[in-house]
């Protein structure tokens, strides 16, 4: 119950970015993009840092899902998703 699930950021995305990795300044994968708020729809034309938001799933939750919900824990190991 303490595992992070989703988080938001001010990354600039447009339609078609779902499934893209979200990386931090050190180049580490910190999430997987899957949605944006209503303001991100216009991202093809302009970006408003005060309003645009990107929604991503945390890798730790993906690992929990692969181990506990779906019976494919070996895949989580192959993907090297940290615990």
Secondary structure by P-SEA (a helix, b strand, c coil): cccccccccccccccccccbbbbccccccccccccccccccccccccccccbbbbbbbaaaaaaaaccccccaaaaaaacccc
